[in-house]
Amino acid sequence: MRAFVLPSYGSPDVLELTDVPTPVPGDSQVLVRVRATSVNPYDWHHMRGEPYAARLGGGLGRRAPKLSILGADVAGVVEAAGKDVTAFRPGDEVYALVEQGGFAEYVCVEESVLAPKPKNLSFEQAAAVPLAGGTALLAVRDAGRVLPGHKVLVNGASGGVGTFAVQLARAMGAEVTGVCGPRNVDLVRSIGADDVIDYTTRDFTRTGRRYDVVLGIAGTRTLPSCRRVLTPRGAYVIIGGAGGRWLQPMGYMFSSLATGAFMSQRVAMVDVVGCTHTKENLMTLSEFVEDGRVTPVVDRRYPFEEIPEAVRYVEKGHAPGKVVVTI
């Protein structure tokens, strides 16, 4: 099969399209013919090997990449199943969040993390959901504990996670304010935000409004500044942070958690990769998608051969919604 292999840390140019053996599913695994994947910051962090602190902590390989084939989002068709697999059979359309393997024509997936593809989505749309949608679900439902009537602010509302977070918070009965740049104001309003703040003209930390939950995506504002807009028992949810070569976003995330220990408001962090309920979360997202309350926002589509270019585009950090790849 063809796959983009990561032989060493570096720019998207290090990704090599080559032929590798097709994986063989274990007893509890399913072999999926990948029809689409998407690109996430998760991919370029592993590609660059940054931040360097993550190499020491074990999140990345110390001297060489820990992951050989990137791609955490997978949507495709079951090709074969191990002898202990009971829920899937060849021909089933599925999607999943995996540690690696999406940048290839085939990938083996544990049955325990695989879910049926939402019936009303194409493979490309479905591939946009697992990592970004799963992160947003954990942020809104679990870390944020959003309830009907809550006022929720999503800082970074036009990105992959942000577009899902706006829709999920609205679907859960919240009043949602989205913060984004000027070119994405209409987009964020179109997916359900009750109010949209253009950060180039208004500072959301100085509007005088208070929110029950603030979702901080990509760490563009400090915790003390966001604390000003929280209700006394509100929650600040950390979803990543600005990237850096040495420490960030780890420094921002952990310093915010440490500061939160001395606040009346609650501070929480989201880790979708380490979540142990991946399949259940995908099934929940499918319900939201199939009843029309959530729709993936896709910015660009790339062919399989142009994965390096897709990663290069996402790495710039300006994509509204998701970038998907057809395989």
ChimeraX attribute file (.defattr): number of C-alpha atoms within 10 A of each C-alpha:
attribute: neighborCount
match mode: 1-to-1
recipient: residues
	/A:1	12
	/A:2	18
	/A:3	25
	/A:4	25
	/A:5	20
	/A:6	22
	/A:7	16
	/A:8	17
	/A:9	20
	/A:10	17
	/A:11	15
	/A:12	19
	/A:13	11
	/A:14	16
	/A:15	22
	/A:16	15
	/A:17	18
	/A:18	11
	/A:19	12
	/A:20	12
	/A:21	9
	/A:22	15
	/A:23	12
	/A:24	15
	/A:25	19
	/A:26	16
	/A:27	13
	/A:28	16
	/A:29	23
	/A:30	28
	/A:31	25
	/A:32	30
	/A:33	24
	/A:34	27
	/A:35	24
	/A:36	29
	/A:37	34
	/A:38	33
	/A:39	30
	/A:40	24
	/A:41	17
	/A:42	14
	/A:43	20
	/A:44	21
	/A:45	20
	/A:46	24
	/A:47	27
	/A:48	18
	/A:49	26
	/A:50	22
	/A:51	21
	/A:52	19
	/A:53	19
	/A:54	20
	/A:55	19
	/A:56	12
	/A:57	10
	/A:58	10
	/A:59	15
	/A:60	22
	/A:61	17
	/A:62	15
	/A:63	11
	/A:64	16
	/A:65	19
	/A:66	21
	/A:67	19
	/A:68	19
	/A:69	23
	/A:70	26
	/A:71	23
	/A:72	23
	/A:73	28
	/A:74	35
	/A:75	33
	/A:76	29
	/A:77	23
	/A:78	23
	/A:79	20
	/A:80	20
	/A:81	25
	/A:82	19
	/A:83	12
	/A:84	12
	/A:85	17
	/A:86	10
	/A:87	12
	/A:88	20
	/A:89	16
	/A:90	14
	/A:91	13
	/A:92	17
	/A:93	21
	/A:94	24
	/A:95	32
	/A:96	30
	/A:97	26
	/A:98	22
	/A:99	16
	/A:100	20
	/A:101	24
	/A:102	32
	/A:103	29
	/A:104	28
	/A:105	19
	/A:106	26
	/A:107	27
	/A:108	26
	/A:109	25
	/A:110	18
	/A:111	21
	/A:112	17
	/A:113	18
	/A:114	25
	/A:115	23
	/A:116	19
	/A:117	23
	/A:118	22
	/A:119	13
	/A:120	14
	/A:121	15
	/A:122	14
	/A:123	26
	/A:124	23
	/A:125	24
	/A:126	28
	/A:127	35
	/A:128	30
	/A:129	32
	/A:130	27
	/A:131	26
	/A:132	27
	/A:133	24
	/A:134	25
	/A:135	23
	/A:136	31
	/A:137	25
	/A:138	21
	/A:139	30
	/A:140	26
	/A:141	15
	/A:142	13
	/A:143	21
	/A:144	27
	/A:145	15
	/A:146	22
	/A:147	18
	/A:148	12
	/A:149	13
	/A:150	19
	/A:151	23
	/A:152	29
	/A:153	31
	/A:154	27
	/A:155	25
	/A:156	26
	/A:157	32
	/A:158	30
	/A:159	24
	/A:160	28
	/A:161	28
	/A:162	29
	/A:163	30
	/A:164	28
	/A:165	32
	/A:166	32
	/A:167	25
	/A:168	26
	/A:169	30
	/A:170	27
	/A:171	16
	/A:172	16
	/A:173	14
	/A:174	23
	/A:175	22
	/A:176	26
	/A:177	25
	/A:178	28
	/A:179	25
	/A:180	22
	/A:181	18
	/A:182	13
	/A:183	11
	/A:184	19
	/A:185	20
	/A:186	12
	/A:187	18
	/A:188	29
	/A:189	19
	/A:190	11
	/A:191	19
	/A:192	22
	/A:193	26
	/A:194	15
	/A:195	14
	/A:196	24
	/A:197	22
	/A:198	16
	/A:199	16
	/A:200	10
	/A:201	9
	/A:202	11
	/A:203	11
	/A:204	22
	/A:205	16
	/A:206	12
	/A:207	10
	/A:208	8
	/A:209	12
	/A:210	21
	/A:211	23
	/A:212	24
	/A:213	31
	/A:214	28
	/A:215	29
	/A:216	25
	/A:217	21
	/A:218	21
	/A:219	21
	/A:220	12
	/A:221	14
	/A:222	11
	/A:223	21
	/A:224	13
	/A:225	12
	/A:226	19
	/A:227	23
	/A:228	17
	/A:229	22
	/A:230	23
	/A:231	17
	/A:232	15
	/A:233	12
	/A:234	23
	/A:235	25
	/A:236	28
	/A:237	26
	/A:238	26
	/A:239	24
	/A:240	20
	/A:241	18
	/A:242	16
	/A:243	17
	/A:244	14
	/A:245	13
	/A:246	15
	/A:247	14
	/A:248	20
	/A:249	21
	/A:250	18
	/A:251	16
	/A:252	20
	/A:253	21
	/A:254	14
	/A:255	11
	/A:256	21
	/A:257	19
	/A:258	12
	/A:259	12
	/A:260	19
	/A:261	11
	/A:262	10
	/A:263	13
	/A:264	13
	/A:265	17
	/A:266	20
	/A:267	24
	/A:268	18
	/A:269	20
	/A:270	22
	/A:271	13
	/A:272	22
	/A:273	15
	/A:274	9
	/A:275	13
	/A:276	11
	/A:277	11
	/A:278	22
	/A:279	21
	/A:280	14
	/A:281	21
	/A:282	26
	/A:283	16
	/A:284	13
	/A:285	22
	/A:286	23
	/A:287	14
	/A:288	17
	/A:289	19
	/A:290	14
	/A:291	10
	/A:292	11
	/A:293	16
	/A:294	23
	/A:295	21
	/A:296	22
	/A:297	20
	/A:298	19
	/A:299	13
	/A:300	16
	/A:301	17
	/A:302	18
	/A:303	13
	/A:304	22
	/A:305	16
	/A:306	14
	/A:307	23
	/A:308	19
	/A:309	14
	/A:310	22
	/A:311	22
	/A:312	16
	/A:313	16
	/A:314	19
	/A:315	18
	/A:316	9
	/A:317	12
	/A:318	11
	/A:319	17
	/A:320	25
	/A:321	24
	/A:322	25
	/A:323	25
	/A:324	27
	/A:325	25
	/A:326	19
	/A:327	23
